[in-house]
């Protein structure tokens, strides 16, 4: 049959032997089939008949061992896949991830069990059909969504994009995975902003660069406030310089309407990313904004690159965009509106516009900010 015994011999041994003989035959038959590089159709049919006869009568340990051996074959039919899935036991999740091919029918049967561990294993595969994907998203499992978020073979668009964006609001690990992807619009991670690291927070902000946004509810509130930008920056500089961050929290709560917990996160964010959003939403330019950020951010390391990044964002991220971002923190906007054509990020480069300033090009605003940072360090040293 498959290189070492005719099919009839196996049948005779099954009928005349006990369970130990069945265990031995099952493991031997699966090993022989797994070693067969390209079995013919007749051989596959004969082996399927034999395996379906042997598996139910073998001992549980032998079934698991034989299924693991059979799972290494590159020539599994849907019937043989079902035998492996049914009898593999604890190693099923590894098989679902590593199997070179799996039929849609097998995947759907695995999903139908409702087991989140095997569902998450399937979610890591690169060959998922639209039907299987839809079923996986319907499992509504945090573990499954975490696997889907890391699967770069899944293009985040349409209902899949919406589902992943909503999941990121509730699960920080999903947000981290999506922020690391190049094909995901990081603007949709605005509600998870405070769950991200400094680098990913900057990615969220820069996703709003040169981008139109829907009108934000908080925009009217900001326009009605009588706080002058110069007075605001002066007050913040003084409070940060004296390390009176609890008072910064209360001030931000009064002028932004954000809850005190969120304002406390902004006041104690030594990276400055969250504070940048507030400053820009109040209309601060690079000159005034960087003076505040110098006092608010950590001085334990060279911040020149970070200041250069903030300077560029003051130029490219509009006041309306940061107001929209703040409204997202308050849960007042539907971020999926950003997928509308009129709000999509602008990426096309025009021949008439000059290239963007290079990172190593000297920016006068940043140079002034670095000099001010040096003076602060000198005063502290003395």
C-alpha positions as CSV (number, residue, x, y, z in Angstrom):
1,X,0.0,0.0,0.0
2,X,2.5,2.7,1.1
3,X,5.8,1.1,0.7
4,X,6.0,-1.5,3.5
5,X,2.8,-3.6,3.7
6,X,-0.1,-4.3,1.4
7,X,-3.5,-3.0,2.5
8,X,-4.9,-6.5,2.9
9,X,-2.2,-7.4,5.4
10,X,-3.1,-4.5,7.6
11,X,-6.8,-5.5,7.5
12,X,-5.9,-9.1,8.5
13,X,-3.7,-7.9,11.4
14,X,-6.5,-5.6,12.6
15,X,-9.0,-8.4,12.7
16,X,-6.7,-10.9,14.4
17,X,-4.7,-8.7,16.8
18,X,-5.6,-7.0,20.1
19,X,-5.4,-3.4,21.1
20,X,-1.6,-3.5,21.4
21,X,-1.3,-4.7,17.8
22,X,-3.7,-1.9,16.7
23,X,-1.6,0.7,18.5
24,X,1.5,-0.5,16.7
25,X,-0.2,-0.7,13.3
26,X,-1.7,2.8,13.6
27,X,1.6,4.4,14.5
28,X,3.5,2.5,11.8
29,X,0.9,3.3,9.1
30,X,0.9,7.0,9.9
31,X,4.7,7.1,10.0
32,X,4.9,5.4,6.6
33,X,2.3,7.7,5.1
34,X,4.0,10.8,6.5
35,X,7.2,9.7,4.9
36,X,5.6,9.3,1.5
37,X,6.4,12.4,-0.5
38,X,3.7,12.2,-3.2
39,X,1.2,9.4,-2.5
40,X,-1.1,8.5,-5.4
41,X,-4.9,9.0,-5.2
42,X,-5.4,5.3,-4.7
43,X,-2.9,5.2,-1.9
44,X,-4.5,8.2,-0.2
45,X,-7.9,6.5,-0.4
46,X,-6.6,3.2,0.9
47,X,-4.8,4.9,3.8
48,X,-7.9,7.0,4.7
49,X,-10.0,3.8,4.9
50,X,-7.3,2.1,7.1
51,X,-6.8,5.1,9.4
52,X,-10.5,5.6,9.9
53,X,-10.7,1.9,10.9
54,X,-7.6,2.1,13.2
55,X,-8.1,5.4,15.1
56,X,-11.3,4.6,16.9
57,X,-10.0,1.2,18.2
58,X,-6.5,2.4,19.3
59,X,-5.6,3.6,22.8
60,X,-5.8,7.4,23.5
61,X,-2.0,7.7,23.8
62,X,-1.5,5.9,20.5
63,X,-4.1,8.0,18.8
64,X,-2.4,11.2,19.9
65,X,1.0,9.9,18.8
66,X,-0.2,8.8,15.5
67,X,-2.1,12.0,14.9
68,X,1.1,14.0,15.6
69,X,3.0,11.8,13.2
70,X,0.3,12.1,10.5
71,X,0.2,15.9,11.0
72,X,3.7,16.1,9.5
73,X,2.5,15.0,6.1
74,X,2.2,17.5,3.3
75,X,-0.5,15.4,1.6
76,X,-3.4,15.5,4.0
77,X,-6.9,15.2,2.5
78,X,-9.8,16.8,4.4
79,X,-10.7,13.4,5.8
80,X,-7.2,12.9,7.2
81,X,-7.1,16.5,8.5
82,X,-10.2,15.7,10.5
83,X,-8.6,12.7,12.0
84,X,-5.6,14.7,13.1
85,X,-7.7,17.5,14.5
86,X,-9.9,15.1,16.4
87,X,-7.2,13.0,18.0
88,X,-4.2,15.3,18.3
89,X,-5.0,16.6,21.8
90,X,-2.9,19.2,23.5
91,X,-0.7,19.8,20.4
92,X,-3.6,20.8,18.2
93,X,-2.9,24.5,18.4
94,X,0.7,24.0,17.2
95,X,-0.6,21.9,14.3
96,X,-3.1,24.6,13.3
97,X,-0.4,27.2,13.1
98,X,2.3,25.1,11.4
99,X,0.4,22.9,9.0
100,X,1.4,23.8,5.4
101,X,-2.2,23.6,4.2
102,X,-5.6,23.3,5.8
103,X,-8.9,23.0,4.1
104,X,-11.6,25.6,4.7
105,X,-13.9,22.9,5.9
106,X,-11.4,21.9,8.6
107,X,-10.9,25.4,9.7
108,X,-14.6,26.1,10.0
109,X,-15.1,22.9,12.0
110,X,-12.4,24.0,14.4
111,X,-14.0,27.4,14.8
112,X,-17.4,25.8,15.4
113,X,-16.2,24.3,18.6
114,X,-15.9,27.8,20.1
115,X,-12.5,27.0,21.6
116,X,-10.5,30.3,21.8
117,X,-7.1,28.6,22.0
118,X,-7.5,26.8,18.6
119,X,-9.3,29.9,17.2
120,X,-6.3,32.1,18.1
121,X,-4.0,29.5,16.5
122,X,-6.0,29.7,13.3
123,X,-6.0,33.5,13.4
124,X,-2.2,33.4,13.0
125,X,-2.3,31.6,9.6
126,X,-1.6,33.5,6.3
127,X,-4.1,31.5,4.2
128,X,-7.4,32.4,5.8
129,X,-10.4,32.7,3.4
130,X,-12.9,35.5,3.8
131,X,-15.4,33.0,5.2
132,X,-13.0,31.8,7.9
133,X,-12.0,35.4,8.7
134,X,-15.6,36.4,9.2
135,X,-16.1,33.5,11.6
136,X,-13.0,34.3,13.6
137,X,-14.0,37.9,14.1
138,X,-17.4,36.7,15.2
139,X,-15.8,34.7,18.0
140,X,-15.4,38.0,19.9
141,X,-12.5,36.7,21.9
142,X,-9.7,38.9,23.2
143,X,-7.1,36.1,22.5
144,X,-8.3,35.7,18.9
145,X,-8.3,39.4,18.3
146,X,-4.7,39.7,19.6
147,X,-3.7,37.0,17.1
148,X,-5.5,38.7,14.3
149,X,-3.9,42.1,15.1
150,X,-0.4,40.5,14.6
151,X,-1.3,38.8,11.4
152,X,0.1,41.0,8.6
153,X,-1.5,38.8,5.9
154,X,-4.8,40.2,6.9
155,X,-5.3,43.6,5.2
156,X,-7.1,45.9,7.7
157,X,-10.0,47.3,5.7
158,X,-13.8,47.4,5.7
159,X,-15.4,45.5,8.6
160,X,-12.1,44.0,9.7
161,X,-10.6,47.5,10.2
162,X,-13.6,48.5,12.2
163,X,-13.4,45.4,14.4
164,X,-9.7,45.8,15.1
165,X,-10.0,49.5,15.8
166,X,-12.8,48.8,18.4
167,X,-10.8,46.0,19.9
168,X,-7.8,48.3,20.3
169,X,-9.9,50.6,22.5
170,X,-10.5,47.8,24.9
171,X,-7.2,45.8,24.8
172,X,-3.9,47.5,25.0
173,X,-2.1,44.5,23.5
174,X,-4.1,44.8,20.4
175,X,-3.3,48.5,20.3
176,X,0.4,47.8,20.6
177,X,0.3,45.2,17.8
178,X,-1.6,47.5,15.5
179,X,0.7,50.5,16.2
180,X,3.7,48.3,15.1
181,X,2.1,47.6,11.7
182,X,2.9,49.7,8.6
183,X,-0.5,49.1,7.0
184,X,-2.7,50.3,9.8
185,X,-3.9,53.9,10.2
186,X,-2.5,54.9,13.6
187,X,-5.0,57.8,13.8
188,X,-7.6,55.1,14.7
189,X,-5.6,54.3,17.9
190,X,-6.4,57.8,19.4
191,X,-8.6,56.3,22.1
192,X,-5.8,54.0,23.2
193,X,-3.3,56.8,23.1
194,X,-2.4,56.6,26.8
195,X,-1.8,52.8,26.6
196,X,1.0,53.3,24.0
197,X,4.7,54.0,24.5
198,X,6.2,57.3,23.5
199,X,7.2,56.2,20.0
200,X,3.8,54.9,19.2
201,X,2.1,58.1,20.7
202,X,4.1,60.1,18.2
203,X,2.9,57.8,15.4
204,X,-0.7,58.5,16.4
205,X,-0.1,62.3,16.3
206,X,1.8,62.2,13.0
207,X,-1.0,60.2,11.5
208,X,-3.0,63.5,11.7
209,X,-0.3,65.5,9.8
210,X,-1.7,67.5,6.9
211,X,-5.0,65.7,7.3
212,X,-8.5,67.1,7.4
213,X,-10.7,65.9,10.2
214,X,-14.4,66.1,11.0
215,X,-15.5,68.9,13.2
216,X,-14.7,68.0,16.8
217,X,-17.3,68.8,19.6
218,X,-14.5,70.1,21.8
219,X,-13.5,72.7,19.2
220,X,-16.4,75.0,20.3
221,X,-15.4,74.6,23.9
222,X,-11.8,75.6,23.1
223,X,-13.0,78.6,21.1
224,X,-15.2,79.8,23.9
225,X,-12.5,79.7,26.5
226,X,-11.0,83.1,27.3
227,X,-7.5,81.7,28.0
228,X,-4.9,83.6,26.0
229,X,-2.2,81.4,24.5
230,X,0.6,83.5,26.0
231,X,-0.9,83.4,29.5
232,X,-1.4,79.6,29.2
233,X,2.1,78.9,28.1
234,X,3.5,81.2,30.8
235,X,1.5,79.5,33.5
236,X,2.4,76.0,32.4
237,X,6.1,76.9,32.1
238,X,6.1,78.2,35.7
239,X,4.2,75.1,37.1
240,X,6.4,72.6,35.3
241,X,9.6,74.4,36.2
242,X,8.6,74.2,39.9
243,X,7.4,70.6,39.4
244,X,3.9,71.4,40.5
245,X,2.3,68.8,38.4
246,X,-0.8,68.3,40.6
247,X,-1.6,72.0,39.9
248,X,-1.0,71.4,36.2
249,X,-3.6,68.6,36.4
250,X,-6.2,70.9,37.9
251,X,-5.4,73.7,35.4
252,X,-5.8,71.3,32.4
253,X,-9.1,69.9,33.9
254,X,-10.4,73.5,34.1
255,X,-9.5,74.6,30.6
256,X,-10.0,71.3,28.6
257,X,-13.0,69.7,30.3
258,X,-11.1,66.4,30.3
259,X,-11.5,64.3,33.4
260,X,-8.9,64.7,36.1
261,X,-7.5,61.2,35.7
262,X,-6.8,61.9,32.0
263,X,-5.4,65.4,32.9
264,X,-3.1,63.8,35.5
265,X,-1.8,61.4,32.8
266,X,-1.0,64.4,30.6
267,X,0.6,66.4,33.4
268,X,2.9,63.5,34.4
269,X,3.7,62.4,30.8
270,X,7.4,63.2,30.7
271,X,7.6,62.4,27.0
272,X,5.5,65.5,26.2
273,X,3.4,63.8,23.5
274,X,0.1,64.2,25.3
275,X,0.9,67.8,26.3
276,X,1.7,68.6,22.7
277,X,-1.8,67.7,21.7
278,X,-3.3,70.1,24.3
279,X,-0.9,72.9,23.4
280,X,-1.6,72.6,19.7
281,X,-5.3,72.4,20.3
282,X,-5.1,75.8,22.0
283,X,-3.3,77.2,19.0
284,X,0.3,77.2,20.3
285,X,3.0,77.5,17.6
286,X,6.4,75.9,17.7
287,X,8.1,78.8,19.5
288,X,5.7,78.9,22.5
289,X,4.9,75.2,22.5
290,X,8.5,74.0,22.7
291,X,9.2,76.3,25.6
292,X,6.5,74.6,27.6
293,X,7.7,71.1,26.5
294,X,11.2,71.8,27.5
295,X,10.1,72.4,31.1
296,X,7.6,69.5,31.1
297,X,9.7,66.7,29.6
298,X,12.5,64.6,31.1
299,X,16.0,66.0,31.1
300,X,17.7,62.7,31.9
301,X,18.7,62.2,28.2
302,X,19.3,64.1,25.0
303,X,15.9,65.4,23.9
304,X,17.1,67.2,20.7
305,X,15.6,64.6,18.4
306,X,12.3,64.6,20.3
307,X,12.2,68.4,20.2
308,X,12.9,68.4,16.4
309,X,10.0,65.9,16.0
310,X,7.7,68.2,18.0
311,X,8.8,71.2,16.0
312,X,7.8,69.4,12.8
313,X,4.4,68.4,14.2
314,X,3.7,72.0,15.2
315,X,4.1,72.8,11.5
316,X,2.2,69.8,10.0
317,X,-0.5,68.9,12.6
318,X,-3.4,71.4,12.5
319,X,-5.2,72.9,15.5
320,X,-8.4,71.2,14.2
321,X,-6.7,67.8,14.1
322,X,-5.5,68.0,17.7
323,X,-9.0,69.2,18.8
324,X,-10.4,66.1,17.1
325,X,-7.7,63.9,18.9
326,X,-8.8,65.4,22.2
327,X,-12.4,64.7,21.4
328,X,-11.4,61.1,20.8
329,X,-9.9,60.9,24.3
330,X,-13.3,62.1,25.6
331,X,-15.1,59.5,23.4
332,X,-17.1,62.1,21.6
333,X,-16.3,61.2,18.0
334,X,-16.6,58.3,15.6
335,X,-13.0,57.6,14.5
336,X,-14.1,55.5,11.6
337,X,-15.2,58.6,9.9
338,X,-11.5,59.1,9.2
339,X,-11.9,56.4,6.6
340,X,-14.0,58.6,4.4
341,X,-12.2,59.8,1.3
342,X,-12.2,63.4,2.3
343,X,-10.4,62.6,5.6
344,X,-7.9,60.1,4.3
345,X,-4.2,60.9,5.0
346,X,-2.4,62.8,2.3
347,X,0.6,60.8,1.1
348,X,1.1,61.9,-2.5
349,X,4.2,64.1,-3.1
350,X,3.8,67.0,-5.4
351,X,6.5,68.0,-7.8
352,X,5.9,71.7,-7.1
353,X,6.2,71.4,-3.4
354,X,9.7,71.3,-1.9
355,X,10.9,68.1,-0.1
356,X,10.3,68.0,3.6
357,X,13.1,69.3,5.8
358,X,15.7,66.6,6.6
359,X,16.1,65.5,10.2
360,X,19.7,66.7,10.3
361,X,18.9,70.1,8.9
362,X,19.2,72.9,11.5
363,X,15.9,74.3,12.6
364,X,16.2,77.7,14.3
365,X,13.2,77.0,16.6
366,X,14.7,73.8,17.8
367,X,18.1,75.3,18.2
368,X,16.6,78.0,20.5
369,X,14.8,75.2,22.4
370,X,18.0,73.2,22.9
371,X,19.8,76.3,24.1
372,X,17.1,76.9,26.7
373,X,17.3,73.3,27.7
374,X,21.0,73.6,28.3
375,X,20.4,76.7,30.5
376,X,17.9,74.8,32.6
377,X,20.5,72.0,33.1
378,X,23.2,74.5,34.0
379,X,20.9,76.2,36.6
380,X,20.1,72.8,38.2
381,X,23.8,71.8,38.3
382,X,24.7,75.0,40.1
